[in-house]
Amino acid sequence: MKEHGPERDSDYRLLVVDDQTAIRDLLEHRLETEGFDVETVSDGRSALDQLREEGTAFDAVVLDVSMPNMDGFETLRRIQNLDRPPLTMMVSGRKSEREQIRAFELGAVDYVTKPFKPRVLVVRLESHLDRYWGNAPGSDGDSTARKATEEETTAKTTSAAETGSEPETDAETEDSEGDDWPGSWTPGVEGDQ
């Protein structure tokens, strides 16, 4: 039996670890909008402190690879050595197959390359969490974010049927949701990955 993780209808608790404030803020906002309980830190050492704190349990960690002092790989290795390691999803601007394999070998459940659409990260993260905690789609344990998305889709379809227009696609609404990648991120620039 799992000792942490959400009870039915409760939020997942996430720790976002990234040295860039703009990315932390973007992910925190988007994940909280989707119903997650989110805390953020800027480096691996702070992440480990949060994870070791008495009475603190996180369901998942979204962990940047390139950070000063302790990179994401070392942080992941140490996370996996905790008594109850949370699921860990790596994010990076580097698309190296070798680094992706290394992340999986160290215990990551996923590796997402920047820039990514935050909604894609949310769906992938939710999928891993739902499988791990036994809240597969269609079960009574569906997460808050999945229910909200289903309600939005139903509302769009109903509205379109009433007006005789085509329902909006995600591509049409994506920019209005504030999912634009922070403008300061430039592929290949050290410290931005």
Salt bridges, closest charged atoms under 4 A:
GLU3 OE1 - ARG84 NH1 3.51
ASP9 OD1 - LYS147 NZ 2.79
ASP18 OD2 - LYS114 NZ 3.09
GLU34 OE2 - ARG30 NH2 2.81
GLU34 OE1 - ARG119 NH1 3.28
ASP37 OD2 - ARG13 NE 3.37
GLU39 OE2 - ARG13 NH2 2.34
ASP64 OD1 - LYS114 NZ 3.07
GLU74 OE2 - ARG77 NH2 2.53
GLU74 OE2 - ARG78 NE 2.73
GLU99 OE2 - ARG94 NH1 2.76
ASP110 OD1 - ARG124 NH2 2.73
ASP110 OD2 - HIS128 NE2 3.02
ASP130 OD2 - ARG146 NH2 2.46
ASP140 OD2 - ARG8 NH2 3.91
ASP170 OD1 - LYS156 NZ 3.92
GLU177 OE1 - ARG30 NH1 3.11
ASP179 OD1 - ARG30 NH1 2.88
